[in-house]
């Protein structure tokens, strides 16, 4: 692994990039000025960006950086990321970034980096052993590597799905050939209307008990911590490597009226159902805004850092995958390596969860989907909206939404919002789906 590149790698003052813009930067809590001052001093540290902690990835035995790479497509960013010590890279056949990883890794020590790719098990594709072999070899070709450390089943909808024999037969042959070392599984959530109660917890628990999976990628954060925590504990018992995604549920409180007004200004039709929907969403947003002001949570960067530290503080977590879209992301995420959640941050996250959680549509949830008379895949659509809004993967999100088979969120415009009534977390999901449809289609 290359040594830290000192040129251009100094930690920048990322506090200047606060994303919420709802007020000046405040202390972490009322009376928390000392902590704010300490963090300010920490952020001004001029040391080069460098990973400070490595954890054993379950029974793989590989020492992975506690901060790993999720989606990355800029080769220059990937180079700097590797220089800083990140040695876990997540990819997939559908991401379109494997050629970038291959090009950068061509001049690196391949054995020093753990690279994962993912294959979907889709009945519309060839699910024979030969079909998976062909797709896996295509990934190896794009990665310009003789082997890949781990091939995962990409978010299987059901337990039966991940047991597809063609996949496992292909993995067995690739292992024998030395082309793949380990097998894993990721999960975003299932479509409940199609696969009754196949939750992330149920699917991944069954995968852990199956015995053929060495690594898992799952959604886990301080708001959505119950089901993920159970899976993580089981993985520890089974010595399965754990990698995380969707770790930051913090978002700016949506300016809903502004978004609707923008739709009107652009000449877009607003359904008749929008006024009442907006009133419901605004009420929740105002309550959340009150909590933000009360507990001085208007510094997005510090809230994001606390959210990520929450996951790093769990000893059952091996690496946290962050999307590195720019050099600013390097400055934001790498300094969190080796850190843990502070007591005042715990209070702050608890306050946020109490006051703002109703605006977060849980990843890998789908509990509201059985109530939808149109069988709209709520979990999937909101994930695409997350890709667009939170990860900056606009084209990727819109392409996936365009190719989504079956009913879409355009049906929500004239619906009474059965999903919202069924949501146990009181999320205004009906309104969020309508906004997601406008965002992902530009209609």
C-alpha positions as a Markdown table, in Angstrom:
| # | Residue | x | y | z |
|---|---|---|---|---|
| 1 | Unk | 0.0 | 0.0 | 0.0 |
| 2 | Unk | 1.4 | 3.4 | -1.0 |
| 3 | Unk | 2.4 | 5.8 | 1.7 |
| 4 | Unk | 0.4 | 8.9 | 2.3 |
| 5 | Unk | 0.8 | 11.5 | -0.4 |
| 6 | Unk | 1.7 | 14.7 | 1.5 |
| 7 | Unk | 1.3 | 17.0 | -1.5 |
| 8 | Unk | -2.3 | 18.3 | -1.7 |
| 9 | Unk | -3.4 | 16.0 | 1.0 |
| 10 | Unk | -3.7 | 18.4 | 4.0 |
| 11 | Unk | -6.9 | 18.4 | 5.9 |
| 12 | Unk | -9.0 | 21.3 | 4.8 |
| 13 | Unk | -11.4 | 23.2 | 7.0 |
| 14 | Unk | -14.5 | 21.3 | 6.0 |
| 15 | Unk | -16.7 | 23.3 | 8.4 |
| 16 | Unk | -17.0 | 26.0 | 5.6 |
| 17 | Unk | -19.0 | 23.5 | 3.6 |
| 18 | Unk | -22.1 | 23.3 | 5.9 |
| 19 | Unk | -24.9 | 22.0 | 3.7 |
| 20 | Unk | -28.0 | 22.9 | 5.6 |
| 21 | Unk | -27.5 | 26.7 | 5.6 |
| 22 | Unk | -30.2 | 27.2 | 8.3 |
| 23 | Unk | -28.1 | 29.4 | 10.5 |
| 24 | Unk | -24.6 | 30.1 | 11.8 |
| 25 | Unk | -22.5 | 27.3 | 13.1 |
| 26 | Unk | -23.3 | 26.8 | 16.7 |
| 27 | Unk | -22.1 | 24.7 | 19.6 |
| 28 | Unk | -22.9 | 21.0 | 19.6 |
| 29 | Unk | -25.4 | 21.4 | 22.4 |
| 30 | Unk | -26.5 | 24.1 | 24.7 |
| 31 | Unk | -23.6 | 24.4 | 27.0 |
| 32 | Unk | -21.5 | 22.4 | 24.6 |
| 33 | Unk | -19.1 | 25.2 | 23.5 |
| 34 | Unk | -16.1 | 23.4 | 24.9 |
| 35 | Unk | -16.7 | 20.4 | 22.7 |
| 36 | Unk | -17.2 | 22.7 | 19.7 |
| 37 | Unk | -13.9 | 24.4 | 20.4 |
| 38 | Unk | -12.1 | 21.1 | 20.7 |
| 39 | Unk | -13.5 | 19.9 | 17.4 |
| 40 | Unk | -12.6 | 23.2 | 15.8 |
| 41 | Unk | -9.0 | 22.8 | 16.9 |
| 42 | Unk | -9.1 | 19.2 | 15.6 |
| 43 | Unk | -10.3 | 20.3 | 12.2 |
| 44 | Unk | -7.5 | 22.8 | 12.0 |
| 45 | Unk | -4.9 | 20.1 | 12.5 |
| 46 | Unk | -2.6 | 20.3 | 9.5 |
| 47 | Unk | -1.6 | 16.6 | 9.4 |
| 48 | Unk | -1.9 | 14.7 | 6.1 |
| 49 | Unk | -5.1 | 12.7 | 5.6 |
| 50 | Unk | -4.4 | 9.1 | 6.7 |
| 51 | Unk | -6.4 | 6.1 | 7.8 |
| 52 | Unk | -5.8 | 5.4 | 11.5 |
| 53 | Unk | -7.5 | 2.1 | 12.2 |
| 54 | Unk | -7.8 | -1.2 | 10.5 |
| 55 | Unk | -10.2 | -4.0 | 11.5 |
| 56 | Unk | -10.2 | -7.7 | 10.6 |
| 57 | Unk | -13.0 | -8.5 | 8.1 |
| 58 | Unk | -14.4 | -11.5 | 9.7 |
| 59 | Unk | -13.1 | -14.9 | 8.7 |
| 60 | Unk | -11.5 | -13.4 | 5.5 |
| 61 | Unk | -8.6 | -12.4 | 7.9 |
| 62 | Unk | -8.0 | -9.3 | 5.8 |
| 63 | Unk | -7.2 | -6.1 | 7.7 |
| 64 | Unk | -9.5 | -3.5 | 6.2 |
| 65 | Unk | -9.6 | 0.3 | 6.8 |
| 66 | Unk | -12.4 | 1.3 | 9.1 |
| 67 | Unk | -13.4 | 3.9 | 6.4 |
| 68 | Unk | -14.0 | 2.1 | 3.1 |
| 69 | Unk | -14.9 | 3.2 | -0.4 |
| 70 | Unk | -18.4 | 3.0 | -1.7 |
| 71 | Unk | -19.1 | 4.6 | -5.0 |
| 72 | Unk | -16.0 | 6.3 | -6.6 |
| 73 | Unk | -15.6 | 7.2 | -10.3 |
| 74 | Unk | -13.0 | 9.9 | -10.4 |
| 75 | Unk | -9.5 | 8.3 | -10.9 |
| 76 | Unk | -7.8 | 11.2 | -9.2 |
| 77 | Unk | -10.0 | 10.9 | -6.1 |
| 78 | Unk | -9.4 | 7.1 | -6.1 |
| 79 | Unk | -5.6 | 7.6 | -6.2 |
| 80 | Unk | -5.6 | 10.0 | -3.3 |
| 81 | Unk | -8.0 | 7.8 | -1.4 |
| 82 | Unk | -5.6 | 4.8 | -1.7 |
| 83 | Unk | -2.7 | 7.1 | -0.8 |
| 84 | Unk | -4.5 | 7.9 | 2.4 |
| 85 | Unk | -4.7 | 4.2 | 3.3 |
| 86 | Unk | -8.2 | 3.2 | 2.3 |
| 87 | Unk | -7.9 | -0.4 | 1.2 |
| 88 | Unk | -11.6 | -1.6 | 0.9 |
| 89 | Unk | -13.3 | -0.8 | -2.4 |
| 90 | Unk | -16.9 | -1.7 | -3.1 |
| 91 | Unk | -18.1 | -2.0 | -6.7 |
| 92 | Unk | -20.7 | -3.8 | -8.8 |
| 93 | Unk | -21.3 | -4.8 | -12.4 |
| 94 | Unk | -24.1 | -2.2 | -12.6 |
| 95 | Unk | -22.1 | 0.8 | -11.2 |
| 96 | Unk | -20.1 | 1.5 | -14.3 |
| 97 | Unk | -16.9 | 2.3 | -12.3 |
| 98 | Unk | -15.0 | -1.0 | -12.5 |
| 99 | Unk | -12.8 | 0.2 | -15.5 |
| 100 | Unk | -11.8 | 3.2 | -13.4 |
| 101 | Unk | -10.8 | 1.0 | -10.5 |
| 102 | Unk | -8.9 | -1.4 | -12.8 |
| 103 | Unk | -7.0 | 1.5 | -14.4 |
| 104 | Unk | -5.9 | 2.9 | -11.1 |
| 105 | Unk | -5.1 | -0.4 | -9.5 |
| 106 | Unk | -3.0 | -1.5 | -12.5 |
| 107 | Unk | 0.0 | 0.4 | -11.0 |
| 108 | Unk | -0.7 | -0.5 | -7.4 |
| 109 | Unk | 0.0 | -3.5 | -5.1 |
| 110 | Unk | -3.1 | -5.6 | -5.9 |
| 111 | Unk | -2.7 | -7.7 | -2.7 |
| 112 | Unk | -2.9 | -4.7 | -0.5 |
| 113 | Unk | -6.5 | -3.8 | -1.4 |
| 114 | Unk | -9.7 | -5.7 | -0.9 |
| 115 | Unk | -12.0 | -5.3 | -3.9 |
| 116 | Unk | -15.6 | -6.4 | -3.9 |
| 117 | Unk | -18.0 | -6.6 | -6.9 |
| 118 | Unk | -21.7 | -7.6 | -7.0 |
| 119 | Unk | -23.9 | -9.6 | -9.4 |
| 120 | Unk | -27.7 | -9.5 | -9.4 |
| 121 | Unk | -29.7 | -12.6 | -9.4 |
| 122 | Unk | -32.4 | -11.7 | -11.9 |
| 123 | Unk | -34.8 | -14.2 | -13.4 |
| 124 | Unk | -34.7 | -12.2 | -16.6 |
| 125 | Unk | -31.0 | -12.8 | -16.9 |
| 126 | Unk | -29.1 | -16.0 | -17.4 |
| 127 | Unk | -29.0 | -17.6 | -13.9 |
| 128 | Unk | -27.2 | -20.7 | -15.0 |
| 129 | Unk | -23.7 | -21.5 | -13.8 |
| 130 | Unk | -22.4 | -20.4 | -17.3 |
| 131 | Unk | -24.3 | -17.2 | -17.1 |
| 132 | Unk | -22.7 | -16.1 | -13.8 |
| 133 | Unk | -19.3 | -17.2 | -14.9 |
| 134 | Unk | -19.6 | -15.0 | -18.0 |
| 135 | Unk | -20.7 | -12.0 | -16.0 |
| 136 | Unk | -18.0 | -12.6 | -13.3 |
| 137 | Unk | -15.3 | -12.8 | -15.9 |
| 138 | Unk | -16.5 | -9.6 | -17.5 |
| 139 | Unk | -16.1 | -7.9 | -14.1 |
| 140 | Unk | -12.5 | -9.3 | -13.8 |
| 141 | Unk | -11.8 | -7.9 | -17.3 |
| 142 | Unk | -13.0 | -4.5 | -16.4 |
| 143 | Unk | -11.1 | -4.5 | -13.1 |
| 144 | Unk | -8.0 | -5.6 | -15.0 |
| 145 | Unk | -7.3 | -8.2 | -12.3 |
| 146 | Unk | -6.6 | -11.9 | -12.2 |
| 147 | Unk | -8.9 | -12.2 | -9.2 |
| 148 | Unk | -11.5 | -10.4 | -7.1 |
| 149 | Unk | -11.5 | -10.6 | -3.3 |
| 150 | Unk | -15.2 | -11.0 | -3.0 |
| 151 | Unk | -18.2 | -11.4 | -5.3 |
| 152 | Unk | -21.6 | -10.6 | -3.6 |
| 153 | Unk | -25.1 | -11.4 | -4.4 |
| 154 | Unk | -26.5 | -7.9 | -5.2 |
| 155 | Unk | -29.5 | -7.2 | -2.9 |
| 156 | Unk | -31.5 | -10.4 | -3.3 |
| 157 | Unk | -35.3 | -10.0 | -2.9 |
| 158 | Unk | -35.8 | -13.3 | -1.1 |
| 159 | Unk | -34.1 | -16.1 | 0.7 |
| 160 | Unk | -34.8 | -18.4 | -2.2 |
| 161 | Unk | -33.1 | -15.8 | -4.5 |
| 162 | Unk | -29.7 | -15.9 | -2.8 |
| 163 | Unk | -29.8 | -19.7 | -2.8 |
| 164 | Unk | -29.8 | -19.9 | -6.6 |
| 165 | Unk | -27.6 | -22.9 | -7.5 |
| 166 | Unk | -26.2 | -21.4 | -10.7 |
| 167 | Unk | -24.6 | -18.6 | -8.7 |
| 168 | Unk | -23.0 | -20.9 | -6.0 |
| 169 | Unk | -21.8 | -23.4 | -8.6 |
| 170 | Unk | -20.1 | -20.5 | -10.5 |
| 171 | Unk | -18.5 | -19.2 | -7.3 |
| 172 | Unk | -17.2 | -22.7 | -6.5 |
| 173 | Unk | -15.5 | -23.0 | -9.8 |
| 174 | Unk | -14.1 | -19.5 | -9.6 |
| 175 | Unk | -12.7 | -20.2 | -6.2 |
| 176 | Unk | -11.0 | -23.4 | -7.6 |
| 177 | Unk | -9.5 | -21.3 | -10.4 |
| 178 | Unk | -8.2 | -18.7 | -7.9 |
| 179 | Unk | -10.4 | -16.0 | -9.5 |
| 180 | Unk | -12.5 | -15.2 | -6.4 |
| 181 | Unk | -11.5 | -15.6 | -2.7 |
| 182 | Unk | -14.8 | -15.0 | -0.9 |
| 183 | Unk | -18.5 | -14.8 | -1.4 |
| 184 | Unk | -20.8 | -12.2 | 0.1 |
| 185 | Unk | -24.2 | -10.7 | 0.0 |
| 186 | Unk | -25.6 | -7.1 | 0.1 |
| 187 | Unk | -29.1 | -6.0 | 0.9 |
| 188 | Unk | -31.2 | -2.8 | 0.3 |
| 189 | Unk | -34.6 | -4.2 | 1.2 |
| 190 | Unk | -37.2 | -6.1 | -0.6 |
| 191 | Unk | -40.5 | -5.3 | -2.3 |
| 192 | Unk | -43.0 | -6.6 | 0.3 |
| 193 | Unk | -46.0 | -6.6 | -2.1 |
| 194 | Unk | -44.2 | -9.2 | -4.2 |
| 195 | Unk | -42.3 | -11.1 | -1.6 |
| 196 | Unk | -44.2 | -11.3 | 1.7 |
| 197 | Unk | -42.2 | -10.0 | 4.6 |
| 198 | Unk | -38.7 | -10.6 | 3.1 |
| 199 | Unk | -37.1 | -7.9 | 5.2 |
| 200 | Unk | -33.4 | -7.1 | 5.2 |
| 201 | Unk | -33.1 | -8.7 | 8.7 |
| 202 | Unk | -34.9 | -11.9 | 7.6 |
| 203 | Unk | -32.8 | -12.3 | 4.4 |
| 204 | Unk | -29.5 | -11.6 | 5.9 |
| 205 | Unk | -30.2 | -13.7 | 9.0 |
| 206 | Unk | -30.9 | -16.6 | 6.7 |
| 207 | Unk | -27.8 | -15.9 | 4.7 |
| 208 | Unk | -25.7 | -15.9 | 7.9 |
| 209 | Unk | -27.1 | -19.3 | 8.9 |
| 210 | Unk | -26.6 | -20.6 | 5.3 |
| 211 | Unk | -22.9 | -20.7 | 5.9 |
| 212 | Unk | -21.7 | -19.9 | 2.3 |
| 213 | Unk | -21.3 | -16.1 | 2.8 |
| 214 | Unk | -18.1 | -14.6 | 4.2 |
| 215 | Unk | -19.0 | -10.9 | 3.9 |
| 216 | Unk | -22.1 | -8.8 | 4.2 |
| 217 | Unk | -23.0 | -5.2 | 3.1 |
| 218 | Unk | -26.1 | -3.8 | 4.9 |
| 219 | Unk | -27.8 | -0.6 | 5.8 |
| 220 | Unk | -27.3 | 0.6 | 9.4 |
| 221 | Unk | -27.4 | 4.0 | 11.1 |
| 222 | Unk | -28.4 | 5.7 | 14.3 |
| 223 | Unk | -32.1 | 6.1 | 13.3 |
| 224 | Unk | -32.4 | 2.6 | 11.7 |
| 225 | Unk | -30.3 | 0.7 | 14.2 |
| 226 | Unk | -32.5 | -2.1 | 15.5 |
| 227 | Unk | -32.6 | -4.6 | 12.7 |
| 228 | Unk | -29.1 | -3.9 | 11.5 |
| 229 | Unk | -27.7 | -4.4 | 15.1 |
| 230 | Unk | -29.2 | -7.9 | 15.2 |
| 231 | Unk | -27.6 | -8.9 | 11.9 |
| 232 | Unk | -24.2 | -7.4 | 13.0 |
| 233 | Unk | -24.3 | -9.4 | 16.2 |
| 234 | Unk | -25.1 | -12.6 | 14.3 |
| 235 | Unk | -22.2 | -11.9 | 11.9 |
| 236 | Unk | -19.9 | -11.6 | 14.8 |
| 237 | Unk | -21.0 | -15.0 | 16.1 |
| 238 | Unk | -20.5 | -16.5 | 12.6 |
| 239 | Unk | -17.3 | -14.6 | 12.0 |
| 240 | Unk | -18.7 | -13.0 | 8.9 |
| 241 | Unk | -17.1 | -9.7 | 7.7 |
| 242 | Unk | -19.4 | -6.7 | 7.9 |
| 243 | Unk | -19.5 | -3.6 | 5.7 |
| 244 | Unk | -22.0 | -0.8 | 6.0 |
| 245 | Unk | -23.9 | 1.5 | 3.6 |
| 246 | Unk | -26.5 | 4.2 | 4.2 |
| 247 | Unk | -24.9 | 5.2 | 7.4 |
| 248 | Unk | -25.8 | 8.9 | 7.3 |
| 249 | Unk | -29.6 | 9.6 | 7.6 |
| 250 | Unk | -29.0 | 13.3 | 8.3 |
| 251 | Unk | -30.5 | 15.6 | 5.7 |
| 252 | Unk | -31.4 | 19.2 | 5.4 |
| 253 | Unk | -35.1 | 19.8 | 6.3 |
| 254 | Unk | -36.7 | 19.9 | 2.9 |
| 255 | Unk | -38.0 | 23.3 | 1.8 |
| 256 | Unk | -41.2 | 21.8 | 0.5 |
| 257 | Unk | -43.0 | 25.0 | -0.6 |
| 258 | Unk | -39.9 | 26.1 | -2.5 |
| 259 | Unk | -39.8 | 22.8 | -4.4 |
| 260 | Unk | -43.5 | 23.0 | -5.3 |
| 261 | Unk | -43.1 | 26.6 | -6.4 |
| 262 | Unk | -40.2 | 25.6 | -8.6 |
| 263 | Unk | -42.4 | 23.0 | -10.2 |
| 264 | Unk | -45.0 | 25.7 | -10.9 |
| 265 | Unk | -42.4 | 28.1 | -12.3 |
| 266 | Unk | -41.1 | 25.5 | -14.6 |
| 267 | Unk | -44.5 | 25.0 | -16.0 |
| 268 | Unk | -45.0 | 21.6 | -14.5 |
| 269 | Unk | -48.5 | 20.4 | -13.4 |
| 270 | Unk | -49.1 | 20.0 | -9.7 |
| 271 | Unk | -51.7 | 17.3 | -8.9 |
| 272 | Unk | -54.8 | 18.4 | -7.0 |
| 273 | Unk | -53.7 | 16.2 | -4.1 |
| 274 | Unk | -50.5 | 18.2 | -3.5 |
| 275 | Unk | -51.9 | 21.0 | -1.2 |
| 276 | Unk | -53.0 | 18.6 | 1.6 |
| 277 | Unk | -49.9 | 16.4 | 1.1 |
| 278 | Unk | -47.7 | 19.5 | 1.5 |
| 279 | Unk | -49.5 | 20.6 | 4.6 |
| 280 | Unk | -48.8 | 17.3 | 6.2 |
| 281 | Unk | -45.2 | 17.4 | 5.3 |
| 282 | Unk | -44.7 | 21.0 | 6.3 |
| 283 | Unk | -46.1 | 20.3 | 9.8 |
| 284 | Unk | -43.5 | 17.6 | 10.3 |
| 285 | Unk | -40.7 | 19.8 | 8.8 |
| 286 | Unk | -41.6 | 22.6 | 11.2 |
| 287 | Unk | -41.5 | 20.4 | 14.2 |
| 288 | Unk | -38.1 | 19.0 | 13.1 |
| 289 | Unk | -36.8 | 22.5 | 12.5 |
| 290 | Unk | -37.8 | 23.4 | 16.0 |
| 291 | Unk | -35.7 | 20.6 | 17.4 |
| 292 | Unk | -32.8 | 21.6 | 15.1 |
| 293 | Unk | -32.8 | 25.2 | 16.5 |
| 294 | Unk | -33.3 | 24.1 | 20.1 |
| 295 | Unk | -30.4 | 21.7 | 20.1 |
| 296 | Unk | -28.2 | 23.8 | 17.7 |
| 297 | Unk | -28.1 | 21.0 | 15.1 |
| 298 | Unk | -27.8 | 23.3 | 12.1 |
| 299 | Unk | -24.2 | 22.4 | 11.3 |
| 300 | Unk | -24.6 | 19.6 | 8.8 |
| 301 | Unk | -21.0 | 18.5 | 8.8 |
| 302 | Unk | -20.8 | 17.9 | 12.6 |
| 303 | Unk | -24.1 | 16.0 | 12.5 |
| 304 | Unk | -22.9 | 13.9 | 9.6 |
| 305 | Unk | -19.6 | 13.2 | 11.5 |
| 306 | Unk | -21.6 | 12.1 | 14.6 |
| 307 | Unk | -23.8 | 9.8 | 12.5 |
| 308 | Unk | -20.7 | 8.1 | 11.0 |
| 309 | Unk | -19.0 | 7.9 | 14.4 |
| 310 | Unk | -22.1 | 6.1 | 15.7 |
| 311 | Unk | -21.4 | 3.2 | 13.3 |
| 312 | Unk | -17.6 | 3.3 | 13.9 |
| 313 | Unk | -18.3 | 2.9 | 17.6 |
| 314 | Unk | -19.9 | -0.5 | 17.1 |
| 315 | Unk | -17.2 | -3.2 | 17.4 |
| 316 | Unk | -19.2 | -5.5 | 15.2 |
| 317 | Unk | -18.7 | -3.1 | 12.2 |
| 318 | Unk | -15.5 | -3.7 | 10.2 |
| 319 | Unk | -15.7 | -1.0 | 7.5 |
| 320 | Unk | -18.0 | 1.9 | 6.7 |
| 321 | Unk | -18.4 | 2.5 | 3.0 |
| 322 | Unk | -18.6 | 6.2 | 2.0 |
| 323 | Unk | -19.2 | 7.6 | -1.5 |
| 324 | Unk | -16.2 | 9.5 | -2.6 |
| 325 | Unk | -17.3 | 11.9 | -5.4 |
| 326 | Unk | -14.8 | 14.6 | -4.8 |
| 327 | Unk | -11.7 | 15.7 | -2.9 |
| 328 | Unk | -14.0 | 17.4 | -0.4 |
| 329 | Unk | -15.3 | 13.9 | 0.5 |
| 330 | Unk | -11.8 | 12.8 | 1.3 |
| 331 | Unk | -11.5 | 15.7 | 3.7 |
| 332 | Unk | -14.8 | 14.9 | 5.2 |
| 333 | Unk | -14.6 | 11.2 | 5.8 |
| 334 | Unk | -11.0 | 10.1 | 6.2 |
| 335 | Unk | -10.4 | 12.2 | 9.4 |
| 336 | Unk | -13.2 | 10.2 | 11.1 |
| 337 | Unk | -11.0 | 7.0 | 10.9 |
| 338 | Unk | -10.1 | 5.8 | 14.4 |
| 339 | Unk | -12.7 | 8.0 | 16.1 |
| 340 | Unk | -15.6 | 7.2 | 18.4 |
| 341 | Unk | -18.9 | 8.8 | 19.3 |
| 342 | Unk | -18.6 | 11.4 | 22.0 |
| 343 | Unk | -21.1 | 11.6 | 24.9 |
| 344 | Unk | -22.4 | 15.0 | 23.8 |
| 345 | Unk | -22.8 | 13.6 | 20.2 |
| 346 | Unk | -24.9 | 10.8 | 21.6 |
| 347 | Unk | -27.2 | 13.3 | 23.2 |
| 348 | Unk | -27.4 | 15.2 | 19.9 |
| 349 | Unk | -28.2 | 12.2 | 17.9 |
| 350 | Unk | -30.8 | 11.1 | 20.4 |
| 351 | Unk | -32.4 | 14.6 | 20.1 |
| 352 | Unk | -32.3 | 14.4 | 16.3 |
| 353 | Unk | -33.9 | 10.9 | 16.3 |
| 354 | Unk | -36.7 | 12.1 | 18.5 |
| 355 | Unk | -37.5 | 15.3 | 16.6 |
| 356 | Unk | -36.5 | 14.6 | 13.0 |
| 357 | Unk | -36.7 | 10.9 | 12.4 |
| 358 | Unk | -40.2 | 11.2 | 10.9 |
| 359 | Unk | -38.6 | 12.8 | 7.8 |
| 360 | Unk | -36.3 | 9.8 | 7.1 |
| 361 | Unk | -37.7 | 7.0 | 5.0 |
| 362 | Unk | -35.8 | 4.0 | 6.3 |
| 363 | Unk | -33.6 | 2.1 | 3.9 |
| 364 | Unk | -34.3 | -1.6 | 3.6 |
| 365 | Unk | -37.7 | -1.2 | 5.3 |
| 366 | Unk | -40.7 | -1.5 | 3.0 |
| 367 | Unk | -43.2 | -2.0 | 5.9 |
| 368 | Unk | -45.7 | 0.3 | 4.1 |
| 369 | Unk | -45.7 | -1.5 | 0.8 |
| 370 | Unk | -48.4 | -4.1 | 1.5 |
| 371 | Unk | -50.8 | -1.2 | 2.1 |
| 372 | Unk | -50.3 | 0.1 | -1.5 |
| 373 | Unk | -53.3 | -0.8 | -3.7 |
| 374 | Unk | -51.1 | -0.1 | -6.8 |
| 375 | Unk | -48.1 | -2.2 | -5.6 |
| 376 | Unk | -45.7 | 0.7 | -5.9 |
| 377 | Unk | -42.2 | -0.4 | -4.8 |
| 378 | Unk | -41.7 | 2.3 | -2.2 |
| 379 | Unk | -38.4 | 1.1 | -0.8 |
| 380 | Unk | -36.8 | 0.9 | -4.2 |
| 381 | Unk | -38.0 | 4.3 | -5.4 |
| 382 | Unk | -36.9 | 6.0 | -2.2 |
| 383 | Unk | -33.5 | 4.4 | -2.6 |
| 384 | Unk | -33.2 | 5.8 | -6.1 |
| 385 | Unk | -34.2 | 9.2 | -4.7 |
| 386 | Unk | -31.4 | 8.8 | -2.1 |
| 387 | Unk | -28.9 | 8.1 | -4.9 |
| 388 | Unk | -30.0 | 11.3 | -6.6 |
| 389 | Unk | -30.2 | 13.6 | -3.6 |
| 390 | Unk | -27.7 | 12.4 | -1.1 |
| 391 | Unk | -25.1 | 10.7 | -3.2 |
| 392 | Unk | -25.1 | 12.9 | -6.3 |
| 393 | Unk | -25.6 | 10.0 | -8.6 |
| 394 | Unk | -28.2 | 11.7 | -10.7 |
| 395 | Unk | -27.9 | 9.9 | -14.0 |
| 396 | Unk | -27.5 | 6.5 | -12.3 |
| 397 | Unk | -30.7 | 7.2 | -10.2 |
| 398 | Unk | -32.7 | 8.4 | -13.2 |
| 399 | Unk | -31.6 | 5.5 | -15.3 |
| 400 | Unk | -32.6 | 3.0 | -12.7 |
| 401 | Unk | -36.0 | 4.6 | -12.2 |
| 402 | Unk | -36.6 | 4.7 | -15.9 |
| 403 | Unk | -35.9 | 1.0 | -16.2 |
| 404 | Unk | -37.9 | 0.1 | -13.2 |
| 405 | Unk | -40.6 | -2.4 | -14.2 |
| 406 | Unk | -44.1 | -2.3 | -13.1 |
| 407 | Unk | -45.9 | 0.6 | -11.3 |
| 408 | Unk | -44.1 | 3.8 | -10.4 |
| 409 | Unk | -44.7 | 6.8 | -8.2 |
| 410 | Unk | -46.7 | 8.7 | -10.8 |
| 411 | Unk | -49.7 | 6.7 | -9.5 |
| 412 | Unk | -49.2 | 8.4 | -6.1 |
| 413 | Unk | -50.4 | 11.7 | -7.4 |
| 414 | Unk | -54.1 | 10.6 | -7.3 |
| 415 | Unk | -53.7 | 8.1 | -4.4 |
| 416 | Unk | -55.1 | 8.8 | -0.9 |
| 417 | Unk | -51.7 | 7.8 | 0.6 |
| 418 | Unk | -52.3 | 4.4 | 2.1 |
| 419 | Unk | -48.6 | 3.9 | 2.5 |
| 420 | Unk | -48.3 | 7.0 | 4.8 |
| 421 | Unk | -51.1 | 5.7 | 7.0 |
| 422 | Unk | -49.3 | 2.3 | 7.3 |
| 423 | Unk | -45.9 | 3.7 | 8.1 |
| 424 | Unk | -45.1 | 2.8 | 11.7 |
| 425 | Unk | -42.5 | 5.7 | 11.9 |
| 426 | Unk | -45.0 | 8.4 | 10.8 |
| 427 | Unk | -43.0 | 9.3 | 7.7 |
| 428 | Unk | -44.8 | 11.5 | 5.1 |
| 429 | Unk | -43.9 | 8.9 | 2.5 |
| 430 | Unk | -46.8 | 9.8 | 0.2 |
| 431 | Unk | -45.4 | 13.2 | -0.3 |
| 432 | Unk | -41.9 | 12.0 | -0.5 |
| 433 | Unk | -42.8 | 9.6 | -3.3 |
| 434 | Unk | -44.5 | 12.3 | -5.3 |
| 435 | Unk | -41.4 | 14.5 | -5.0 |
| 436 | Unk | -39.2 | 11.6 | -5.8 |
| 437 | Unk | -41.1 | 11.0 | -9.0 |
| 438 | Unk | -40.7 | 14.6 | -10.1 |
| 439 | Unk | -37.0 | 14.5 | -9.3 |
| 440 | Unk | -36.3 | 11.2 | -11.0 |
| 441 | Unk | -38.2 | 11.9 | -14.2 |
| 442 | Unk | -37.9 | 15.7 | -14.6 |
| 443 | Unk | -41.5 | 15.6 | -15.8 |
